[in-house]
Amino acid sequence: MKTVFYPRFDRHAHGEGLKAHSTHYCPGCGHGIVHKYIAEVVEELGIQDRTINVSPVGCAVFLYYYLDVGNTQAAHGRAPAVAVGHKMANPNSVVISYQGDGDLASIGLAEIMHLGELGIPITVIFINNANYAMTGGQMAPTTLPGQKTTTTPYGRNRMYGTPLRMAEIMAQMDGPIYVERVALYDNKQRVRAKRAIKKAIQLQVENKGMAFVEVLSECPTQWHLSPQESEKWVKEEMTKYYPLGVKKDISNEVDGWFQMDPPVFEAAKVLDVIGASEKVAPRFGTAFPSHLAERDIAIKFAGAGGDGAQTAAMLLTRAAIHEGWDATHIPSYGPESRGGTSYADVHIAEEEVLSPAAPNPNLLVVFNAPSLQKFAPRVQPNGIIVYDSSVITDVPDVDPSIKLYGVPFSEIAVKRLGKLMVKNIVALGAFQAATQIFPEETFLYAIEEMLTEKGKQEYLDINRKAFKAGIEAFNKAAVPGL
C-alpha cells in the first residue's frame, strides 16, 4: 500500500541498505515522531497530492527526503513567507510550515507574526527543543532560565533575556483560530500531539484559518542526556515554563471563509490588470549588441538624487525589451530624494539575465564626481564611461582599455534647452552615440511611449531635442581616453 513516506530515503548511502529506511535524526529526537504524525494525517485526510511542506534551515532541513508530498526549502526563518506564496499561487493546496525554535522564534519572528496577522489557512508546526540543535547547541529564544548551552555555559540568566512563549504570543493575535502546545514524553502526550496536528491540518482543509501547534521536543544530543532522561526533563522542567494545552480555539465560531481563485496567466487578463496593451513595439535593431559584451551587458547609471539616473536606466531597459532582449533594472536610491546618492543597475541579455546587479559594469554613465570616483575603477576592461564634464573635472585612473568620454550634460540642458531636468536625456543621447547599443529610433520610441503613458506629451519635444543634443555633443566634442 502506498504511504506518504518514500519507500526509501536517499539521505544516507544513496538510499542503499538499512540507511535507506532510517532518518538522519539523533536517537530520541522528536522530529522523527512528528514527521510520522504529519504523514499519517496527510494519508488519513487523503490530501497527499495537495500537501506542500515548507522546511527552512535547522534539524528539519532534510524533511523533503522523507515525505512524498510537495516540498519547498526556505531560507532561514522565511518558511511562513514561502508558505504564503504557495497558498496564494495554489489556494487549494494544504501548506505546512515546519519550523524549529531557532528558526521561527529568532530570525523568522517577523515572518511568523505577519502570518499570524494575516490568518489565512496555513498550518504551522513549531518544534521547540530549547536550543539551536543543528549548529552546536547554542542558546535559542526558547532556552529555559538557568539552562546551560554552549553559549550560556553557566546557565541562562536575566542578562540574556527571558524565553519566548510562542504559543501564548500567537494565541493573543487575531489571525490564528487554533493554537495548542503539546509534548512527546509519553504515550498519552503523543496521542494528544497527533490529535492536535490532525486538527491543525483539518482546519486548513476546511478553509477556516491559520493553526499553530507548538511541540516540546527532546534533544538528547545537545542536552547531553539519554533519551529517557530527555523525556523526563521535558516533563519536569520544560512544561513548567511552557505549560501544555490549548491556548486558543475559536474554530467552531469560524466558517470556511477562505475562498480564492488561483492566479490567472492569460495574457489579455494580466495586461488589463496592469494597464498594459498587446501592442507590439517596433524593432529598429537587427542583432544583439555583442560588440559591447557577449550575451549579457551590464550597465550602471549613477549620480546624486534628482539627477535622473533612475529614469534614464528605466528608458534603456524599456528600449532593450522593445528590441526583444531580456532586460532588468534595479534602483538604489539615496537617503533623500534630492541630494543623496542614487544609482541604477541595468542588465541586457541575449537570452536571460541571470543576475540583475551590476557591480562591475561594462558601461557606466555618471552625473557627479563622487559616483565617478566610486564606480569608474569597477568598470570591466574594454568598457565605456560617459560622464558629465560640466561638473566633473577630476577623472580617476582606470584600465587603459576603457574609453572615457566627457560630455557636458548639465551645461547643454541649461544653456541650450533651458531645462536642467532633461540632462539625463542628454546623457542618454551621448550614451547611445558612444556605445551604439541600439539605434536612435529605439530610444526615441521609448521616450515617447513613457511620456505618453504618464500624460506628459507636452514634454515630448524638449526630450527629443535633449536626446539629439547629447548625440551631437558626443560627436563634436567628446574626447576619448582622458
C-alpha positions in Angstrom: 0.0 0.0 0.0 1.3 3.4 -0.9 2.2 5.6 2.1 3.2 9.3 2.4 6.7 8.3 3.4 9.0 7.5 0.5 9.7 3.7 0.2 13.4 4.5 0.8 15.4 7.5 1.9 18.2 8.8 -0.3 19.7 10.9 2.5 22.3 8.3 3.5 24.3 5.9 1.5 22.4 6.8 -1.7 19.3 5.0 -0.4 21.0 1.6 -0.1 20.8 -0.9 2.8 19.4 -0.1 6.2 20.2 3.6 6.0 17.6 3.8 3.2 15.0 3.3 5.9 16.2 5.5 8.7 16.2 9.3 9.2 19.2 11.4 9.9 17.9 12.5 13.3 19.6 11.6 16.6 18.2 8.8 18.7 15.5 10.1 20.9 14.9 13.3 18.8 11.3 14.3 18.4 11.4 15.3 14.8 11.0 11.8 13.5 7.9 11.3 15.6 6.3 14.5 14.3 7.2 13.5 10.8 5.3 10.3 11.4 2.2 12.1 12.6 2.2 14.5 9.7 2.5 11.6 7.3 -0.3 9.7 9.0 -2.6 12.7 9.0 -2.0 13.5 5.3 -2.8 9.9 4.5 -5.9 9.8 6.7 -7.3 13.1 5.2 -6.5 12.0 1.6 -4.6 15.1 0.8 -1.2 13.8 -0.3 -1.4 15.3 -3.8 -2.4 18.7 -2.3 0.1 19.0 0.5 3.2 21.2 0.4 5.7 21.1 3.2 7.9 24.1 3.7 11.1 23.4 5.8 13.8 26.0 6.4 17.3 25.8 8.0 17.6 23.6 11.1 17.4 20.0 12.0 14.4 19.5 9.7 16.3 20.9 6.8 16.1 17.4 5.1 12.4 16.9 5.6 12.0 16.6 1.8 13.9 13.3 1.9 11.2 11.6 3.8 7.6 12.7 2.9 6.3 12.1 -0.6 4.4 15.4 -0.9 5.2 18.8 -2.4 8.3 20.2 -0.7 10.0 23.6 -0.7 13.2 24.5 1.0 13.1 28.0 2.5 15.8 30.4 3.7 16.4 30.6 7.4 13.3 31.9 9.1 11.4 32.6 5.9 9.2 29.5 5.8 6.0 31.4 6.6 6.6 33.9 3.8 7.2 31.0 1.3 4.1 29.2 2.7 2.0 32.3 1.9 3.4 32.3 -1.6 2.4 28.7 -2.1 -1.1 29.3 -0.7 -1.7 32.4 -2.9 -0.4 30.6 -6.0 -2.4 27.5 -5.4 -5.3 28.2 -2.9 -6.4 24.5 -3.0 -3.0 23.4 -1.6 -2.5 22.3 2.0 0.6 24.1 3.2 2.5 23.1 6.3 5.2 25.4 7.6 7.5 23.2 9.7 10.0 25.1 11.8 12.3 24.9 14.8 12.6 27.4 17.7 15.9 29.0 16.5 14.2 29.5 13.1 10.7 30.6 13.9 11.3 32.5 17.2 14.5 34.2 16.2 15.4 35.1 12.6 11.9 34.3 11.5 10.0 36.1 14.2 8.8 38.9 11.9 7.6 36.3 9.3 5.5 34.3 11.8 4.0 37.4 13.3 3.0 38.6 9.8 1.4 35.2 9.1 -0.4 35.4 12.4 -1.9 38.8 11.5 -2.8 37.5 8.0 -4.5 34.5 9.4 -5.0 32.7 6.1 -5.4 28.9 6.3 -1.8 27.6 6.7 -0.7 25.1 9.3 2.4 25.8 11.4 4.2 23.0 13.2 6.7 24.6 15.7 9.3 22.3 17.2 10.6 23.7 20.5 13.7 21.9 21.8 15.0 24.9 23.7 18.3 25.2 21.8 20.0 25.6 18.4 20.3 21.9 17.9 21.7 21.7 14.4 24.5 24.2 14.9 26.0 23.1 18.2 23.5 23.6 21.0 23.7 27.4 21.4 21.1 29.4 23.3 17.8 29.8 21.5 14.9 32.3 22.1 13.2 29.4 23.9 16.1 28.3 26.1 14.9 28.0 29.7 16.1 30.2 32.6 19.1 28.5 34.1 19.5 26.1 31.2 23.1 25.5 30.1 24.0 25.7 26.4 27.3 26.2 24.5 26.8 29.9 24.6 25.4 30.0 28.2 27.8 27.6 29.9 26.7 28.9 33.4 23.0 28.9 32.6 20.7 31.4 31.0 20.2 34.4 33.3 18.3 37.7 33.1 21.2 39.3 31.2 20.4 37.0 28.3 16.7 38.0 28.3 13.7 35.8 29.0 12.4 33.0 26.8 9.6 33.5 24.3 6.4 31.6 24.9 5.4 31.4 21.2 2.1 29.6 21.6 0.9 32.3 24.1 2.1 35.0 21.8 0.3 33.5 18.8 -2.9 33.0 20.8 -3.1 36.7 21.6 -3.2 37.5 17.9 -6.5 37.9 16.0 -5.5 35.8 13.0 -4.9 32.3 14.3 -8.0 30.3 15.1 -6.4 27.4 16.8 -3.2 27.3 19.0 -2.1 24.4 21.1 1.1 23.3 22.9 1.8 19.6 23.1 4.7 17.3 24.1 6.1 13.8 23.2 7.4 12.5 26.5 4.9 9.6 27.0 2.2 7.7 25.0 -0.6 9.9 26.4 1.1 13.1 25.2 2.0 11.6 21.8 -1.7 10.8 21.2 -2.5 14.4 22.1 0.2 15.7 19.8 -1.1 13.6 16.9 -4.6 14.8 17.6 -3.5 18.5 17.6 -1.6 18.1 14.4 -4.5 16.5 12.7 -6.9 19.3 13.8 -4.5 22.0 12.7 -4.3 20.4 9.2 -8.0 19.6 9.1 -8.9 23.3 9.8 -6.8 24.2 6.7 -8.6 21.6 4.6 -11.9 23.3 5.7 -10.5 26.7 4.7 -11.2 28.1 8.2 -7.9 29.7 9.1 -4.4 29.5 10.4 -3.5 26.9 13.1 -0.3 26.8 15.2 0.9 23.7 17.1 4.0 24.0 19.3 5.6 20.7 20.1 8.0 20.4 23.1 10.6 18.0 21.7 13.5 16.1 23.2 17.1 16.8 22.1 19.3 14.2 23.9 22.5 15.0 21.9 22.7 18.7 22.7 21.2 18.4 26.2 23.8 15.7 27.0 21.1 13.4 28.3 19.8 9.9 27.4 16.5 9.7 25.5 14.8 8.6 28.7 16.4 11.4 30.7 15.4 13.9 28.0 11.7 12.8 28.2 11.9 13.3 32.0 13.4 16.8 31.5 10.7 17.9 29.1 8.0 16.6 31.6 9.5 18.1 34.7 11.3 21.2 33.5 10.1 22.4 30.1 6.4 22.1 31.0 6.9 24.4 34.0 7.8 27.3 31.7 5.8 26.0 28.7 2.5 24.6 30.1 0.8 22.2 27.8 -2.7 22.6 26.4 -5.0 24.6 24.1 -4.2 28.3 24.2 -6.9 29.4 21.7 -9.6 27.6 19.8 -12.3 29.6 18.0 -12.5 27.1 15.1 -16.2 26.3 15.9 -17.0 30.0 15.5 -15.4 30.4 12.1 -16.9 29.4 8.7 -14.8 28.3 5.8 -14.2 31.8 4.7 -11.1 31.4 2.6 -12.2 31.4 -1.0 -9.7 32.5 -3.6 -9.4 31.8 -7.3 -6.0 30.6 -8.5 -3.8 33.2 -10.3 -4.6 33.9 -13.9 -1.9 33.7 -16.5 -4.0 34.6 -19.6 -2.2 37.4 -21.4 -5.3 39.5 -22.0 -6.4 39.5 -18.4 -3.0 40.2 -17.0 -2.5 43.1 -19.4 -5.8 44.5 -18.3 -4.9 44.4 -14.6 -1.5 46.2 -15.1 -3.0 48.7 -17.6 -0.8 47.5 -20.5 -1.7 46.6 -24.0 -0.9 43.9 -26.6 0.6 46.5 -28.9 3.9 45.3 -30.2 6.7 47.8 -30.2 8.7 48.3 -33.4 12.2 47.0 -33.6 14.8 49.1 -35.1 17.9 47.0 -34.4 19.0 43.9 -36.3 21.1 42.0 -33.8 22.1 41.8 -30.2 24.8 44.5 -29.4 27.5 41.9 -28.8 30.2 44.4 -29.8 29.8 45.7 -26.2 29.7 42.3 -24.4 28.9 38.8 -25.4 25.4 37.6 -24.4 25.0 39.9 -21.4 25.7 43.6 -21.0 25.9 45.2 -17.5 25.2 49.0 -17.3 25.3 51.4 -14.3 23.8 54.9 -14.2 25.0 56.9 -11.1 24.7 60.3 -9.7 23.1 62.4 -7.0 19.5 62.1 -6.1 17.5 64.1 -8.6 20.0 63.7 -11.5 17.6 61.4 -13.3 19.7 58.2 -13.3 16.7 56.1 -12.5 14.7 57.4 -15.4 17.5 57.0 -17.8 18.0 53.4 -16.7 14.3 52.7 -17.0 14.3 54.1 -20.5 17.2 51.9 -21.5 15.6 48.9 -20.0 12.4 49.6 -21.9 14.3 50.1 -25.1 16.1 46.8 -24.7 12.8 44.9 -24.1 11.3 46.6 -27.2 14.2 45.2 -29.2 13.3 41.7 -28.0 16.0 41.2 -25.3 15.7 40.2 -21.7 16.4 43.3 -19.5 16.3 44.1 -15.8 16.5 47.3 -13.8 17.3 47.6 -10.1 17.2 51.0 -8.5 19.3 52.0 -5.5 18.1 55.3 -4.0 19.9 57.6 -1.7 18.8 58.6 1.8 16.9 61.6 0.3 15.0 62.1 -2.9 17.2 65.1 -3.6 20.9 65.3 -2.7 21.5 61.7 -1.7 23.4 59.2 -3.9 21.5 57.3 -6.4 22.4 54.6 -8.9 20.6 52.0 -11.1 21.9 48.7 -12.5 20.7 47.5 -15.8 21.3 44.2 -17.5 20.5 43.4 -21.1 20.9 39.7 -22.1 20.5 37.9 -25.4 18.6 35.1 -23.7 18.1 35.6 -19.9 19.5 37.8 -17.3 21.0 35.6 -14.6 21.9 38.3 -12.0 20.4 41.8 -12.2 23.0 43.5 -10.2 25.9 45.2 -12.0 28.8 45.6 -9.5 31.3 45.5 -12.4 29.6 47.1 -15.4 30.6 47.1 -19.0 29.2 50.6 -19.4 28.9 53.5 -16.9 27.0 56.8 -17.2 27.9 59.2 -14.4 26.4 62.5 -13.3 28.6 63.6 -10.4 32.2 63.3 -9.3 31.7 61.1 -6.2 30.0 58.5 -8.4 32.8 58.6 -10.9 35.4 58.1 -8.2 33.4 55.2 -6.8 32.4 53.3 -9.8 34.9 54.0 -12.6 37.5 51.6 -11.1 34.9 48.8 -11.2 34.3 49.1 -14.9 35.4 46.0 -16.8 38.3 46.1 -19.3 37.2 47.4 -22.8 34.3 49.2 -21.1 33.0 52.6 -21.8 32.4 55.5 -19.4 30.3 58.6 -20.2 30.3 61.4 -17.6 29.1 64.9 -17.1 32.1 67.1 -17.9 30.1 70.2 -16.7 30.6 69.1 -13.1 33.4 66.6 -13.2 37.0 67.7 -13.8 39.0 65.1 -11.9 38.9 61.7 -13.7 40.3 58.7 -11.8 42.8 56.2 -13.3 41.1 53.2 -14.9 42.2 50.3 -17.1 43.9 51.6 -20.2 41.4 49.6 -22.4 38.5 51.6 -21.0 37.2 54.6 -23.1 36.2 57.7 -21.2 34.0 60.3 -22.7 33.2 63.7 -21.2 30.0 65.4 -22.3 28.6 68.5 -20.6 25.1 67.1 -19.8 24.1 69.9 -17.4 25.5 72.7 -19.5 23.7 71.6 -22.6 20.4 71.1 -20.6 20.6 74.6 -19.1 22.2 76.8 -21.8 20.8 75.2 -25.0 17.5 73.8 -23.7 16.7 75.9 -20.7 15.7 73.0 -18.5 18.2 71.2 -16.2 15.9 68.3 -15.6 16.5 66.9 -19.1 20.2 66.4 -18.6 19.5 62.7 -18.1 18.1 62.6 -21.6 21.1 64.5 -22.9 23.2 61.8 -21.2 21.1 59.0 -22.8 21.8 60.6 -26.2 25.5 60.7 -25.5 25.4 57.1 -24.2 23.7 56.0 -27.4 26.3 57.7 -29.6 29.2 56.4 -27.5 28.0 52.8 -27.4 25.7 52.3 -30.4 23.9 49.8 -28.2 20.6 50.4 -30.1 19.6 52.7 -32.9 18.5 56.3 -32.1 14.9 55.4 -33.1 14.7 52.7 -30.3 15.4 55.3 -27.6 13.1 58.0 -29.1 10.3 55.5 -29.3 10.8 54.5 -25.6 10.9 58.2 -24.6 7.7 58.9 -26.4 6.0 55.9 -25.0 6.9 56.7 -21.4 5.8 60.3 -21.7 2.5 59.3 -23.3 1.8 56.8 -20.5 2.4 59.5 -17.9 0.2 62.0 -19.8 3.2 64.4 -20.3 3.1 64.6 -24.1 3.9 68.4 -23.8 7.4 67.5 -22.8 8.0 65.3 -25.8 9.6 67.9 -28.0 12.1 69.1 -25.4 13.1 65.5 -24.6 13.6 64.7 -28.3 15.8 67.8 -28.6 17.8 66.8 -25.4 18.4 63.3 -26.8 19.6 64.7 -30.2 21.7 67.3 -28.4 23.5 64.5 -26.4 24.3 62.7 -29.7 25.6 65.9 -31.4 27.7 66.9 -28.3 29.4 63.5 -28.2 30.1 63.5 -31.9 31.5 67.0 -31.9 33.2 67.4 -28.5 33.7 64.2 -26.6 37.3 63.3 -26.2 38.2 59.6 -25.5 41.0 58.4 -23.3 41.2 61.3 -20.8 
